[in-house]
Amino acid sequence: MLKRKIINDLIRWKRESTNKALLIKGARQVGKTTVVRQFAKENYKNFIEINFEQMPLAKQAFDGNLDARTILVNLSVMGFGPLEPGKTLIFFDEIQSCPNARTAIKFLVEDGTYDYIESGSLLGINYKDVSSYPVGFEHELNMYPLDFEEFLWACNIGEDVISLLRKCYGDISPVPVFLHKQIMERYRQYLIVGGMPEVVSTYLANEDFNKTITNQKDILSGYRNDISKYAGKDQMLVKSVFDAIPGQLSKQDKRFILASIEENASRRKYGAPTQWLVDAGIAYYSFNVNAFELPFPSHENLRLYKLFFVDSGLMCAMMLGNIQAKVLTGDILVNEGALAENHIAGELVKHGISLNYYDRKSRHELDFVFPEGDRISILEIKSGKDYKKHVSLDMARSLFPDKIGRMIVMSDNNIEIENGIQYLPFYMSMFI
């Protein structure tokens, strides 16, 4: 069983939350169902799991009168049980397939007899079908693929090693050379394997990249099937955006250019299809900010953005050529840094940091900017021997000296600090 950080959030919800269901959101295959089952096994006497996609008849329990007693009687008649007050967790999986169940959560929570967890992979897609949201009766959690620290746990890297890495990060002091090389090897593996639990488990059980890639392509096929099933009239446009993400990130500027998909393509035509992927948890927006000022939402240009993929391993499997071999041999920034930047974006999202890049008039782009307190921290991605050459960062420092927080340059090199700039290896993004 893979160790996941989100378990602590579930325990906290059970301990602290009163009169609220827990809603877990996330893309398919990130491990939502497995985590809930593990949590239930360790914390409840009884566990009832209802998957509305696999058990469509269960939807009938929510037809008609939505009072709690009627629903619970209906579920009991259908054979779901035992229902023991105070000792039972009821799990509604793929709840987007039963909008009435989502509406009914308010009444079930108010009844107070049992605990409820809801989950779904396409909650952001079917929101129009929900007649009344249980506002004030849900606590929301976002779940993502394994981050790099969780991947290290899965690889049996001890907490003493991770603590040492964390200390080096905090002190801005070099990691012992041998350890740095070992963790960089794990990092390269992570770029290829990614953080989808089934893929990670397959890789660790076999250490066979062919099986790993086959597993990844199965997940990608599942995403494409979801698009065909749920994206309606926009499905071809959604697929076009989906397939274009790796190539767009492989360009030098990495900005998503609609014209590369279709000549004279417009934001009006592709806005909703792109948002579909974001709502499904498959892609992340990074919007341009054209002013070095907080708060960023006031300065975002929604017409200029990058699209990052939910998982570096899945994106690696989408790329043409034997890219896995190149990554393993140390060419981490192959394809103009697409994989490295996608990985960093994923780590920031998992840590609750909104994605933005700075670019004004196509000059001096900064890969990532994010607030820390009342200042703006900068994160740049570099490669090779030129990692200390950072014209855009130097320009920002000269223009906005009183607004900048940390200045971070990430590469495959060890930790050092020079002229106030923190040079960190890619894997240290797990601590940002």
C-alpha positions as CSV (number, residue, x, y, z in Angstrom):
1,M,0.0,0.0,0.0
2,L,1.4,3.4,-1.1
3,K,1.8,6.0,1.7
4,R,-0.2,9.1,0.8
5,K,-0.1,12.5,2.6
6,I,-3.8,13.0,2.1
7,I,-4.6,10.3,4.7
8,N,-3.7,12.9,7.3
9,D,-6.3,15.3,5.9
10,L,-9.0,12.6,6.1
11,I,-8.1,11.8,9.7
12,R,-8.2,15.6,10.5
13,W,-11.7,15.8,8.9
14,K,-13.0,12.9,11.0
15,R,-11.5,14.5,14.2
16,E,-12.4,18.1,13.6
17,S,-15.3,18.4,11.1
18,T,-18.9,18.5,12.4
19,N,-21.9,18.2,10.1
20,K,-19.9,18.2,6.9
21,A,-19.3,15.5,4.3
22,L,-15.9,15.2,2.7
23,L,-15.7,15.8,-1.0
24,I,-12.5,14.5,-2.7
25,K,-11.8,15.9,-6.2
26,G,-9.2,14.8,-8.6
27,A,-8.5,13.2,-12.0
28,R,-9.1,9.6,-12.7
29,Q,-6.5,7.1,-11.4
30,V,-4.9,9.4,-8.8
31,G,-5.9,7.0,-6.0
32,K,-9.0,8.5,-4.5
33,T,-10.9,5.2,-4.0
34,T,-7.9,3.4,-2.6
35,V,-7.2,6.1,-0.1
36,V,-10.8,6.2,1.1
37,R,-10.9,2.4,1.5
38,Q,-7.6,2.4,3.5
39,F,-8.9,5.3,5.7
40,A,-12.2,3.4,6.3
41,K,-10.5,0.2,7.2
42,E,-8.4,1.9,9.9
43,N,-11.1,4.2,11.3
44,Y,-14.6,2.7,11.0
45,K,-16.3,-0.6,12.0
46,N,-18.5,-0.5,8.9
47,F,-17.8,0.8,5.4
48,I,-20.4,1.1,2.6
49,E,-19.1,1.9,-0.9
50,I,-21.4,2.9,-3.6
51,N,-19.9,3.5,-7.1
52,F,-22.6,5.1,-9.2
53,E,-20.9,4.3,-12.4
54,Q,-20.5,0.6,-11.5
55,M,-23.8,0.4,-9.7
56,P,-26.3,2.5,-11.7
57,L,-29.3,1.0,-9.9
58,A,-28.1,2.7,-6.7
59,K,-29.2,6.0,-8.3
60,Q,-32.8,5.0,-7.8
61,A,-32.4,5.3,-4.0
62,F,-32.2,9.1,-4.6
63,D,-35.3,9.4,-6.8
64,G,-38.3,11.3,-5.5
65,N,-38.3,12.4,-1.9
66,L,-34.8,13.4,-0.8
67,D,-35.3,13.3,3.0
68,A,-32.5,11.4,4.8
69,R,-34.7,8.6,6.3
70,T,-36.2,7.7,2.9
71,I,-32.8,7.6,1.2
72,L,-31.3,5.4,4.0
73,V,-34.2,3.0,3.9
74,N,-33.8,2.8,0.1
75,L,-30.1,2.0,0.4
76,S,-30.8,-0.6,3.1
77,V,-33.5,-2.3,1.0
78,M,-30.9,-2.4,-1.9
79,G,-28.6,-4.4,0.4
80,F,-26.2,-1.7,1.4
81,G,-25.2,-2.2,5.0
82,P,-24.8,-2.8,7.9
83,L,-25.8,0.7,8.9
84,E,-24.6,1.2,12.5
85,P,-25.0,4.8,13.8
86,G,-21.7,6.5,14.7
87,K,-19.6,3.6,13.4
88,T,-20.3,3.7,9.7
89,L,-18.7,5.5,6.8
90,I,-20.8,5.8,3.6
91,F,-18.7,6.4,0.4
92,F,-20.4,7.8,-2.7
93,D,-17.9,7.2,-5.5
94,E,-18.2,8.8,-8.9
95,I,-20.9,11.0,-7.5
96,Q,-21.0,13.1,-10.6
97,S,-23.0,10.3,-12.2
98,C,-25.8,10.8,-9.6
99,P,-26.5,14.5,-9.3
100,N,-29.4,13.8,-6.9
101,A,-27.0,12.2,-4.5
102,R,-24.9,15.3,-4.4
103,T,-28.0,17.4,-3.7
104,A,-29.1,14.9,-1.0
105,I,-25.8,15.2,1.0
106,K,-27.2,18.2,2.8
107,F,-30.1,16.2,4.2
108,L,-27.9,13.2,5.0
109,V,-25.3,15.3,6.9
110,E,-28.1,17.1,8.8
111,D,-29.4,13.7,9.9
112,G,-26.1,13.2,11.6
113,T,-26.3,9.4,11.9
114,Y,-23.4,8.4,9.6
115,D,-20.2,9.9,8.1
116,Y,-20.1,10.6,4.4
117,I,-17.3,10.9,1.8
118,E,-18.0,11.9,-1.8
119,S,-15.6,11.5,-4.6
120,G,-15.5,11.8,-8.4
121,S,-13.2,12.3,-11.3
122,L,-15.4,14.6,-13.3
123,L,-17.1,16.7,-10.7
124,G,-16.2,19.9,-12.5
125,I,-17.8,18.7,-15.7
126,N,-21.3,17.7,-14.5
127,Y,-21.9,20.7,-12.2
128,K,-24.8,21.9,-14.3
129,D,-26.8,18.8,-13.5
130,V,-26.8,19.4,-9.7
131,S,-30.0,21.2,-8.9
132,S,-28.9,22.4,-5.5
133,Y,-25.4,22.3,-4.1
134,P,-24.9,21.4,-0.4
135,V,-23.2,24.7,0.4
136,G,-21.9,24.7,4.0
137,F,-22.3,20.9,4.3
138,E,-19.1,19.8,2.4
139,H,-15.4,20.1,3.1
140,E,-13.4,19.9,-0.2
141,L,-10.1,18.2,-0.7
142,N,-8.1,18.1,-4.0
143,M,-6.1,15.0,-4.7
144,Y,-3.3,14.7,-7.1
145,P,-0.8,12.0,-8.3
146,L,2.0,11.1,-5.9
147,D,4.4,14.0,-5.4
148,F,8.1,13.4,-5.5
149,E,8.4,12.9,-1.7
150,E,5.6,10.3,-1.8
151,F,7.5,8.6,-4.7
152,L,10.6,8.4,-2.5
153,W,8.6,6.8,0.2
154,A,7.3,4.2,-2.3
155,C,11.0,3.6,-3.2
156,N,11.7,2.8,0.5
157,I,13.8,6.0,0.9
158,G,13.9,6.4,4.7
159,E,12.6,9.4,6.5
160,D,16.2,10.0,7.9
161,V,17.3,10.6,4.3
162,I,14.4,12.9,3.5
163,S,15.0,14.8,6.7
164,L,18.7,15.4,5.7
165,L,17.5,16.7,2.3
166,R,15.0,19.0,4.0
167,K,17.8,20.3,6.3
168,C,20.0,21.0,3.3
169,Y,17.1,22.8,1.6
170,G,16.5,24.9,4.7
171,D,20.2,25.7,5.3
172,I,20.9,26.2,1.6
173,S,23.8,23.9,2.0
174,P,25.1,21.2,-0.5
175,V,23.7,17.7,-0.3
176,P,26.4,15.1,0.1
177,V,27.6,14.2,-3.4
178,F,26.8,10.5,-3.2
179,L,23.2,11.3,-2.0
180,H,22.7,14.0,-4.6
181,K,23.6,11.6,-7.3
182,Q,21.2,8.9,-5.9
183,I,18.3,11.3,-5.5
184,M,18.9,12.7,-9.0
185,E,18.6,9.1,-10.4
186,R,15.3,8.7,-8.5
187,Y,14.2,12.0,-9.9
188,R,14.9,10.9,-13.5
189,Q,12.9,7.7,-12.8
190,Y,10.0,9.9,-11.4
191,L,9.9,12.0,-14.6
192,I,9.3,8.8,-16.6
193,V,7.1,6.9,-14.1
194,G,5.2,9.8,-12.8
195,G,2.9,9.7,-9.8
196,M,-0.2,7.7,-10.8
197,P,-0.4,5.0,-8.0
198,E,-1.0,2.0,-10.3
199,V,1.9,3.0,-12.6
200,V,4.2,3.5,-9.6
201,S,3.2,0.1,-8.1
202,T,3.7,-1.6,-11.5
203,Y,7.1,0.0,-11.9
204,L,8.3,-0.9,-8.4
205,A,7.1,-4.4,-8.7
206,N,8.8,-5.1,-12.1
207,E,11.3,-2.3,-12.8
208,D,10.1,-2.7,-16.4
209,F,9.6,0.5,-18.3
210,N,7.8,-1.3,-21.1
211,K,5.1,-2.4,-18.7
212,T,5.1,1.0,-17.1
213,I,4.5,2.7,-20.5
214,T,1.8,0.2,-21.3
215,N,0.1,1.1,-18.0
216,Q,0.4,4.8,-18.7
217,K,-1.1,4.5,-22.2
218,D,-4.1,2.6,-20.7
219,I,-4.7,5.6,-18.4
220,L,-4.4,8.0,-21.3
221,S,-6.9,5.9,-23.3
222,G,-9.2,6.2,-20.3
223,Y,-8.9,10.0,-20.4
224,R,-9.7,10.0,-24.1
225,N,-12.7,7.7,-23.5
226,D,-14.0,10.2,-20.8
227,I,-13.6,13.0,-23.4
228,S,-15.7,11.0,-25.9
229,K,-18.3,10.1,-23.3
230,Y,-18.7,13.4,-21.4
231,A,-17.4,16.3,-23.6
232,G,-20.5,16.3,-25.9
233,K,-20.2,18.4,-29.0
234,D,-16.8,19.7,-28.0
235,Q,-15.1,16.3,-27.8
236,M,-13.0,16.8,-30.9
237,L,-11.8,20.2,-29.8
238,V,-11.0,18.8,-26.3
239,K,-9.0,16.0,-27.8
240,S,-7.1,18.4,-30.0
241,V,-6.1,20.5,-26.9
242,F,-5.3,17.3,-25.0
243,D,-3.0,15.9,-27.7
244,A,-1.3,19.3,-28.2
245,I,-0.1,19.9,-24.6
246,P,3.3,18.0,-24.9
247,G,4.2,19.6,-28.1
248,Q,3.2,23.1,-26.9
249,L,5.4,22.7,-23.8
250,S,8.3,21.5,-25.9
251,K,8.5,24.9,-27.6
252,Q,11.0,27.4,-26.4
253,D,8.4,29.8,-24.9
254,K,6.0,27.0,-23.9
255,R,3.0,29.3,-24.2
256,F,-0.1,27.5,-25.6
257,I,-0.7,28.8,-29.1
258,L,-4.2,27.9,-30.4
259,A,-3.1,28.7,-34.0
260,S,-0.8,25.7,-33.9
261,I,-3.9,23.5,-33.6
262,E,-6.0,25.3,-36.1
263,E,-5.4,28.3,-38.3
264,N,-7.3,31.3,-37.1
265,A,-8.3,29.4,-33.9
266,S,-10.0,31.6,-31.3
267,R,-10.1,31.7,-27.6
268,R,-13.9,31.8,-28.0
269,K,-13.9,28.5,-29.8
270,Y,-11.3,26.7,-27.7
271,G,-11.9,28.3,-24.3
272,A,-14.6,25.9,-23.1
273,P,-12.8,22.7,-24.4
274,T,-9.6,23.8,-22.7
275,Q,-11.5,24.5,-19.5
276,W,-13.0,21.0,-19.7
277,L,-9.6,19.5,-19.3
278,V,-8.8,21.8,-16.4
279,D,-12.1,21.0,-14.7
280,A,-11.4,17.3,-15.2
281,G,-8.1,17.7,-13.4
282,I,-6.2,16.6,-16.4
283,A,-4.5,20.0,-17.1
284,Y,-3.4,23.0,-15.1
285,Y,-3.5,26.6,-16.3
286,S,-0.5,28.9,-15.7
287,F,-1.7,32.4,-16.6
288,N,0.5,35.3,-17.7
289,V,0.9,38.2,-15.3
290,N,2.0,41.3,-17.1
291,A,2.7,43.4,-14.0
292,F,5.1,42.6,-11.1
293,E,2.4,43.4,-8.6
294,L,0.2,41.5,-6.1
295,P,-2.4,40.2,-6.1
296,F,-1.8,38.3,-9.3
297,P,-5.4,37.8,-10.3
298,S,-5.7,41.5,-10.8
299,H,-2.9,41.4,-13.4
300,E,-3.6,38.1,-15.2
301,N,-3.9,38.1,-19.0
302,L,-6.3,35.2,-19.5
303,R,-5.6,35.2,-23.2
304,L,-1.9,34.2,-22.5
305,Y,-1.3,30.9,-20.7
306,K,0.6,27.7,-20.5
307,L,-1.1,24.3,-20.1
308,F,0.6,21.8,-17.9
309,F,-0.3,18.1,-17.8
310,V,-1.5,16.4,-14.6
311,D,1.4,13.9,-14.6
312,S,4.9,14.1,-16.0
313,G,5.0,10.3,-16.5
314,L,1.8,10.4,-18.6
315,M,3.1,13.3,-20.6
316,C,6.4,11.4,-21.2
317,A,4.3,8.5,-22.6
318,M,2.6,10.9,-25.0
319,M,5.8,12.2,-26.5
320,L,7.3,10.8,-29.7
321,G,10.6,9.0,-29.8
322,N,12.5,7.1,-27.1
323,I,12.4,10.0,-24.7
324,Q,12.5,7.7,-21.6
325,A,16.1,6.6,-22.5
326,K,17.2,10.2,-22.9
327,V,15.8,11.2,-19.5
328,L,17.4,8.2,-17.8
329,T,20.8,9.1,-19.2
330,G,20.6,12.5,-17.7
331,D,19.2,14.6,-20.5
332,I,16.5,15.8,-18.2
333,L,15.7,19.0,-20.1
334,V,15.1,17.2,-23.3
335,N,12.4,18.9,-25.5
336,E,13.3,22.3,-24.2
337,G,12.6,21.6,-20.6
338,A,9.0,20.4,-21.1
339,L,9.2,17.5,-18.6
340,A,11.2,19.5,-16.0
341,E,8.9,22.5,-16.1
342,N,5.8,20.2,-16.1
343,H,7.1,18.4,-13.0
344,I,7.8,21.7,-11.2
345,A,4.3,23.0,-12.1
346,G,2.8,19.8,-10.6
347,E,4.8,20.1,-7.4
348,L,3.7,23.7,-6.9
349,V,0.0,22.8,-7.5
350,K,0.2,19.9,-5.0
351,H,1.6,22.4,-2.5
352,G,-1.4,24.7,-3.0
353,I,0.5,27.3,-5.1
354,S,-1.3,28.9,-8.0
355,L,0.6,28.8,-11.3
356,N,1.6,32.1,-13.0
357,Y,4.5,33.2,-15.2
358,Y,5.7,36.7,-15.8
359,D,6.1,38.1,-19.3
360,R,5.6,41.6,-20.5
361,K,5.7,42.5,-24.2
362,S,7.4,39.1,-24.8
363,R,10.6,40.2,-23.0
364,H,12.3,38.6,-20.0
365,E,9.9,35.8,-19.2
366,L,10.1,34.3,-15.7
367,D,9.0,30.6,-15.6
368,F,7.2,30.8,-12.3
369,V,6.2,33.6,-10.0
370,F,4.3,33.2,-6.8
371,P,3.5,35.2,-3.6
372,E,5.3,34.5,-0.4
373,G,4.0,36.9,2.2
374,D,3.9,40.4,0.6
375,R,6.7,39.6,-1.8
376,I,7.0,37.8,-5.1
377,S,9.3,34.8,-5.4
378,I,10.8,33.8,-8.7
379,L,11.6,30.2,-9.9
380,E,13.6,29.7,-13.0
381,I,14.5,26.4,-14.7
382,K,17.9,26.0,-16.3
383,S,20.1,23.3,-17.7
384,G,23.7,22.3,-18.3
385,K,26.7,24.5,-17.6
386,D,24.8,27.7,-18.3
387,Y,22.5,27.4,-15.3
388,K,23.9,30.6,-13.8
389,K,23.1,32.5,-16.9
390,H,19.6,34.0,-16.2
391,V,19.1,37.3,-18.0
392,S,15.4,37.5,-17.1
393,L,16.0,37.0,-13.4
394,D,18.8,39.6,-13.4
395,M,16.5,42.0,-15.2
396,A,13.7,41.5,-12.7
397,R,16.1,42.0,-9.8
398,S,17.3,45.3,-11.2
399,L,13.7,46.5,-11.9
400,F,11.9,45.3,-8.8
401,P,14.5,45.0,-6.0
402,D,11.9,45.8,-3.2
403,K,9.3,43.4,-4.5
404,I,11.2,40.2,-4.9
405,G,11.2,37.5,-2.2
406,R,13.3,34.4,-3.0
407,M,15.1,34.0,-6.3
408,I,15.4,30.3,-7.1
409,V,17.1,28.6,-10.1
410,M,16.5,24.9,-10.4
411,S,18.8,22.6,-12.4
412,D,20.4,19.2,-12.0
413,N,23.2,20.8,-10.0
414,N,23.7,20.6,-6.2
415,I,22.7,23.4,-3.8
416,E,24.5,26.6,-3.6
417,I,23.8,30.3,-3.0
418,E,25.4,33.1,-4.9
419,N,24.5,36.8,-5.0
420,G,21.3,36.1,-3.1
421,I,20.2,33.5,-5.7
422,Q,19.4,30.0,-4.5
423,Y,20.6,27.3,-6.9
424,L,18.6,24.1,-6.1
425,P,18.4,20.7,-7.8
426,F,15.1,19.8,-9.4
427,Y,14.1,17.4,-6.7
428,M,14.2,20.1,-4.0
429,S,10.9,21.4,-5.5
430,M,9.3,18.8,-3.1
431,F,10.0,21.3,-0.2
432,I,8.8,24.6,-1.8
